[in-house]
Amino acid sequence: MFSQRLTQLPNNVRQYLIVTGNYWCFTLTDGALRMLVVLYFYELGYGALDIALLFIFYEAFGVVTNLFGGWLGARWGLNRTMNIGLGLQIVALGMLLVPAGWLTVVWVMIAQALSGIAKDLNKMSAKSSIKVLVPKGESGQLYQWVALLTGSKNALKGIGFFLGGLLLTTVGFHHAILIMALALGVVWLFSLWQLGGDLGKASNKPKFSQIFSKSREINILSAARLFLFGARDVWFVVALPVYLSSQFGWDHWSVGGFLALWVIGYGIVQSLAPHITGKRTNQVPSAKMVTLWALALTALPAAIAIGLQLAFYPLIVLLGGLILFGAVFAINSSLHSYLIVQFASKEGVSMDVGFYYMANAMGRLIGTLLSGWVYQEFGLISCLWVSCCFLLLASLISLWLPKDTSQS
């Protein structure tokens, strides 16, 4: 019944729904898996550093995967790279079904590396597909589809955090992993059956030497993206959870639950970005708009840092500032996500999108590493000032974007 109704839709809408459904299902398992691994290994007595090491390969492989994945998408088609990503996630889940005694740090790091590769192949394929599916010249529709895909992904990732905790509590680690692997296997088979062949495949075989973008606007946007995500993760990934736990006595469930709600709210705002930034007046993001929103975001970590330095209701300042930061950051992220799809060439779109998300992954990696080091050496306030500097750089870089962003 469902597949019959699906076939009655226009082809581009049908393919968009399949791509989005794939991305949603993958994101749920990705968020749940992260929470499962953190909580399960914490219960086993692993220290914070050991648990953090489990995710190093997950982040590091994102840089490589986005760079090479875009090239593979252009050569093989986005349907294949998306399905490869789904398949690799099933393999990564399967690796965690071994007996508990085999779940060493090294083994789980390898499984997380596969999961990281799978995640970035899936994300790159989903974002690139939209450029192919939206008719040329429909910038408003492109912005809405990108915002919906990106925002719903982050909301579902937060729901995935809750799902992971629920599954661990109710059925245990191994049964939770098995349930997710079987569910994702069904999605994978449906995707193999329904997702259009050669989606986004370049008519000419791009050379490996072409993996680095030669587009000025994409290079500028990628540099801004690197500092944008570095600015978030330099205080959000390690420093904030540890600070909430050590300074305010929050337990792991309180920290995890709050951050999950933050991610869900962040995703909802991303989905609403077109309405917030000018849908009613048929405006699409301009270089000026991107710069102004980046400058607005720059002020927030500075304000939080000053509030904490003055010890002015520190918990209220921190949590209130974090909520505001999440909302404004979501707008910035959504603007960037639209622009990369808008700037990307339809011929081999995945190579441009892959290069851009390589910069995104590099920013996350740099931010994660700095978050641990700066917090350990200087504290949360210093992390916030580093975030402010990164955002100021992102704002300045955005000034170099082309004034007219409406041309595909």
Residue, then its C-alpha position, 0 to 999 in steps of 0.5 A: m500500500f505504501s509503495q503503491r502510493l509512493t509511485q503515484l507521486p511526482n518522481n522528484v518528490r518521491q525520490y526526495l521522500i526516499v532520500t529523506g526517509n533513509y537519512w531519518c532512519f540512519t540518524l535515529t540509529d546514529g544518535a542512539l548508538r552514540m548514547l548506547v556506547v557512552l552509557y554502556f561503557y561508562e557502566l563497565g567502568y571505562g574512564a572519560l578519556d577512554i570513552a572519548l577515544l572511542f569517538i576519535f576515529y568517528e570524527a577523524f574519518g569524516v574528513v577523509t570520507n567527505l573528500f573521497g565520498g563526493w568523488l565516488g558519488a560523482r562516479w558511481g551515483l548518489n544512490r549507490t553511496m547512500n546505500i553503501g553508507l546504510g550497509l556500512q552502518i549495519v556492519a558497524l552495528g554487527m561488530l558490536l554484537v560480539p561477546a562482551g569480552w571482545l568489546t575492547v577500546v580498539w574494537v569499538m574504535i574500529a566499529q565507530a570508524l565504520s559508523g563515521i564513514a557510513k554517516d558521512l556517506n549518507k549525509m553527503s548523498a542526502k544533501s547532494s541529492i536535493k540539488v539534483l531533484v529540485p528544478k533549476g531556478e527554484s531557489g525558494q523550494l531548494y532552501q525549504w527542502v534543504a532546511l527541512l532535511t537538515g533540521s529534521k536530521n538534528a531533531l531526530k538525532g536528539i530523539g536518538f539519544f533518548l532512544g539509546g537510553l531507553l533501549l539500554t534500560t529496557v532490553g540491554f546493550h546487545h538486544a538494542i544493537l540487534i533491533m537497530a541492525l534489523a530495522l536498518g536492514v529493512v530500510w536498506l533493502f527498501s532503498l535498494w529497491q526504490l531509490g533511483g539509479d545513477l542519481g547525481k552521477a556525472s556524465n563524465k568520469p571526474k578525475f581523482s585530482q578534481i576532489f578539491s573544489k576549484s570554485r571560489e564561492i565554495n572555498i569561501l563558504s567551506a572556510a566559514r563553515l570550518f570556523l562555524f562548527g569549530a566555534r560550536d564544538v570548542w565549548f559544546v563537546v567536552a567543556l560544557p558537559v564536564y562543566l555542568s557535571s563538575q560545577f553544578g553537580w548534574d548527573h550523567w542523565s541530566v547532562g545527556g537529557f538536556l543536551a538531547l533536548w538542545v539538539i532537538g530544539y536546534g533541529i526544529v529551528q533549522s527546519l523553520a529557518p526559511h520562515i525566519t529569514g524571509k520566506r514571506t517576502n520570497q527572500v533567499p539567503s544573501a551574503k549580507m544575511v549570512t554575515l549578519w547572522a554570523l555576527a549576531l552569533t559571535a556576540l553570544p559566547a562573548a556575553i556568556a563568558i562575561g556573565l560567567q566572569l562576573a559570576f552573575y547567576p552563572l547557571i541561568v546565564l549558561l543555560g539561557g545563553l546556550i539556548l539562544f546560541g543553539a537557535v542562532f547557530a541553527i539559523n547560521s547552519s541552515l543558511h550555509s547548508y542552503l548555499i552549498v547546495q545552491f553553489a554546487s554544480k549539478e554536474g558532479v554535485s557530490m564533489d562540491v558538497g563533499f569538499y564542503y562537508m570535509a571542511n565541516a568535519m575538520g572544524r568539528l575535529i579541531g573544535t573537539l580537540l581544542s575543547g578538551w585541551v583549552y578546558q583542561e588548561f584554562g577553563l570554560i570561559s577561555c573556551l567561550w572566548v576561543s569560540c567568539c574568535f572563531l565566529l568572528l573569523a567566520s563572519l569576516i570570511s562570509l564578507w567575501l561570498p558573492k552578493d548574488t546567491s540566487q543563481s544556480 
